Structure formats: structure tokens, C-alpha cells
Amino acid sequence: MAQHYLLTITGQDRPGLVERVAGVIAAHGGSWLESRLIHLGGCFAGVVRVEVPESARSAVKADIAALFSEGLTVTASPAGVVAPFGAQQINVEVTGLDHPGIVSHISAAVARAGLNVEEFSSEVTSAPMSGESLFTAMMRLSGPEGVDLRALSEVLEKLSEELLVEIAILPKAS
């Protein structure tokens, strides 16, 4: 029987990090199922869901732990095969001058609406004309079918005014 694990990986970025982790999984007959990997501030960070044979579980964990000596911190947590949280997908875009609390306020509103954040990416860049710090974010949310998008839109519109940012619910991709 196969075991699923969620690996979290961090370390100073350099060529070959992904190959090193993938090599451990492949060497034990495992499969790399899905991942999100990124370079942030000179560091490498990633989350990977893998499947390995039950018979290789101990060896995989030992080889993953050994990557610490190469400057990688890798943790392996059991991961079940779980059904998606909700049937409805909602994409939200946020743009505005950066200031403390934007993510906190928006994520709180999303949680109160009973929605799950499935994916979140953000960055702060220099605004084209003014050079001020510009915050942008994309969120993929999920919830049960029939989520009241009008009510969510009203909450986000009010929050947009309070935070002085633009928050848009994007149309579904066809």
C-alpha cells in the first residue's frame, strides 16, 4: 500500500535542490504528485505531495532527514487523500498601496464567509509612476456550491474602502 506525504522544503537557493529531493523520492519507487516551489528573498521554499511505497517509508524518511547536512530543511508529514473542500471556485485579486494588515483583514473576511483559501500568492513591487510600495495578491478560494457571491462581493467592497485597496472577484475561466 502506498503512503502519501506532504514535504515542506526550505533552504538557501542554488541549482540542483529540486533534483536532490526528487532523487530521494524516485530512488525509493515513489511518485511526485503535486508541488508548489518558489524562490523567495534568496531562499528556496516548497511544498510537495508525494506517494511512496509503504515498504520504503523508513528509508525515505531517513534520506529526507539526511538532506539537512546539505543545507535543506525538509519535513515529511502524513497526508491523506482528501476530497476538495468545496465545489465552487472563486478567484479574488487585490491591488493597492502596501500597508500592514491587508492580508489579515481579507483572510478574516474570507474565513467568516465560510470559504477556504486554496491558493494565495502575493508580492510587493514598486508602483510604476510613484515608486511607492504596491501590494498585489491573487487568491483562489473554494466553498460549497451556492455560496452567496453577492454577499461576498458586498463584504469585500466595504473592506476595499476601509483598506484603500481594490478587491475584485474575477469571473470564472471558461
C-alpha positions as CSV (number, residue, x, y, z in Angstrom):
1,M,0.0,0.0,0.0
2,A,1.3,3.5,-0.9
3,Q,1.7,6.2,1.7
4,H,1.2,9.9,0.9
5,Y,3.4,12.6,2.5
6,L,3.4,16.4,2.4
7,L,7.0,17.6,2.3
8,T,7.9,21.1,3.2
9,I,11.3,22.2,1.9
10,T,13.4,25.3,2.7
11,G,17.0,26.3,2.2
12,Q,19.4,28.7,0.5
13,D,18.5,28.6,-3.2
14,R,21.0,27.0,-5.6
15,P,20.9,24.8,-8.6
16,G,20.0,21.1,-8.0
17,L,17.7,21.4,-4.9
18,V,14.6,20.0,-6.7
19,E,16.7,17.3,-8.3
20,R,18.1,16.3,-4.9
21,V,14.6,15.9,-3.3
22,A,13.1,14.3,-6.4
23,G,16.0,11.8,-6.5
24,V,15.3,10.6,-3.0
25,I,11.6,10.0,-3.8
26,A,12.4,8.3,-7.1
27,A,15.2,6.1,-5.6
28,H,12.6,4.5,-3.4
29,G,10.0,4.0,-6.1
30,G,7.9,7.0,-5.1
31,S,5.9,9.5,-7.2
32,W,6.0,13.3,-7.1
33,L,2.2,14.1,-7.2
34,E,2.0,17.8,-7.0
35,S,4.0,20.8,-5.8
36,R,4.4,24.5,-5.3
37,L,8.0,25.6,-5.4
38,I,9.3,29.2,-5.3
39,H,12.4,31.4,-4.9
40,L,11.7,34.0,-2.1
41,G,14.3,36.5,-0.9
42,G,17.2,34.4,-1.9
43,C,15.8,31.3,-0.4
44,F,14.1,28.2,-1.8
45,A,10.7,27.2,-0.4
46,G,8.4,24.4,-1.5
47,V,5.6,22.1,-0.6
48,V,5.4,18.8,-2.4
49,R,2.9,15.9,-2.1
50,V,4.5,12.6,-2.8
51,E,3.5,8.9,-2.7
52,V,5.9,6.2,-1.6
53,P,5.5,2.5,-1.1
54,E,4.8,1.5,2.5
55,S,7.9,-0.7,2.4
56,A,10.1,2.3,1.7
57,R,8.6,4.6,4.4
58,S,11.5,4.4,6.9
59,A,14.2,4.7,4.2
60,V,12.6,7.7,2.6
61,K,12.3,9.5,5.9
62,A,15.9,8.8,6.7
63,D,17.1,10.0,3.3
64,I,15.0,13.1,3.6
65,A,16.4,13.9,7.1
66,A,19.9,13.5,5.6
67,L,19.3,16.4,3.3
68,F,19.8,18.7,6.3
69,S,23.5,18.1,6.0
70,E,23.2,19.7,2.5
71,G,21.6,22.8,3.9
72,L,18.0,21.8,3.2
73,T,15.3,21.6,5.9
74,V,12.7,19.0,4.8
75,T,9.9,17.8,6.9
76,A,7.5,15.0,6.0
77,S,4.0,14.9,7.3
78,P,1.5,12.1,6.5
79,A,-1.1,13.4,4.0
80,G,-4.3,11.6,3.3
81,V,-6.1,11.7,0.1
82,V,-8.8,14.3,0.9
83,A,-11.7,15.4,-1.2
84,P,-11.6,19.1,-2.2
85,F,-13.2,21.5,0.4
86,G,-15.8,22.9,-1.9
87,A,-17.3,22.6,-5.3
88,Q,-17.3,26.3,-6.1
89,Q,-14.1,28.0,-7.1
90,I,-13.7,31.8,-6.6
91,N,-10.8,33.9,-7.7
92,V,-10.0,37.2,-6.0
93,E,-7.5,39.8,-7.0
94,V,-6.2,42.5,-4.6
95,T,-4.2,45.6,-5.6
96,G,-3.2,48.7,-3.6
97,L,-0.5,50.6,-1.8
98,D,1.1,48.3,0.7
99,H,0.4,48.7,4.4
100,P,0.2,46.4,7.4
101,G,-3.0,44.3,7.8
102,I,-4.2,43.8,4.3
103,V,-3.8,40.0,4.3
104,S,-5.1,39.7,7.8
105,H,-8.3,41.6,7.2
106,I,-9.1,40.0,3.8
107,S,-8.4,36.4,5.1
108,A,-10.6,37.1,8.1
109,A,-13.4,38.2,5.8
110,V,-12.9,35.1,3.7
111,A,-13.0,32.8,6.7
112,R,-16.2,34.4,8.1
113,A,-17.8,33.8,4.7
114,G,-17.1,30.1,5.2
115,L,-14.6,29.9,2.3
116,N,-11.3,28.1,2.2
117,V,-8.1,29.7,0.8
118,E,-6.8,27.0,-1.6
119,E,-4.0,29.1,-3.1
120,F,-2.6,32.5,-2.3
121,S,0.2,34.4,-3.9
122,S,1.3,38.0,-3.3
123,E,4.1,40.4,-3.8
124,V,5.1,43.9,-3.1
125,T,6.6,45.8,-6.0
126,S,7.4,49.4,-6.8
127,A,4.4,51.3,-8.3
128,P,5.2,52.4,-11.9
129,M,4.7,56.2,-11.6
130,S,5.1,57.0,-7.9
131,G,7.6,54.3,-6.8
132,E,5.6,53.6,-3.7
133,S,5.2,50.0,-2.5
134,L,2.4,48.3,-4.4
135,F,0.8,45.2,-2.9
136,T,-0.8,42.7,-5.3
137,A,-2.4,39.3,-4.5
138,M,-4.3,36.5,-6.2
139,M,-6.4,34.2,-4.1
140,R,-8.2,31.0,-5.2
141,L,-11.0,30.3,-2.8
142,S,-13.3,27.3,-2.6
143,G,-16.6,26.8,-0.9
144,P,-19.8,24.9,-1.1
145,E,-22.0,25.2,-4.2
146,G,-24.4,28.1,-3.9
147,V,-22.1,30.5,-1.9
148,D,-23.7,33.9,-2.0
149,L,-21.3,35.7,-4.2
150,R,-23.3,38.9,-4.0
151,A,-22.9,39.0,-0.2
152,L,-19.2,38.2,-0.5
153,S,-18.8,41.0,-3.0
154,E,-20.5,43.4,-0.7
155,V,-18.3,42.5,2.2
156,L,-15.2,42.7,0.1
157,E,-16.3,46.1,-1.4
158,K,-16.7,47.5,2.1
159,L,-13.3,46.1,3.1
160,S,-11.8,47.6,-0.1
161,E,-12.9,51.0,1.0
162,E,-11.6,50.6,4.6
163,L,-8.2,49.2,3.4
164,L,-7.9,51.6,0.4
165,V,-7.2,48.7,-2.0
166,E,-9.0,47.3,-5.0
167,I,-10.5,43.9,-4.4
168,A,-12.1,42.2,-7.4
169,I,-13.9,38.8,-7.7
170,L,-12.8,37.6,-11.1
171,P,-15.1,35.8,-13.5
172,K,-14.8,32.1,-13.8
173,A,-12.5,30.9,-16.6
174,S,-14.3,29.2,-19.3
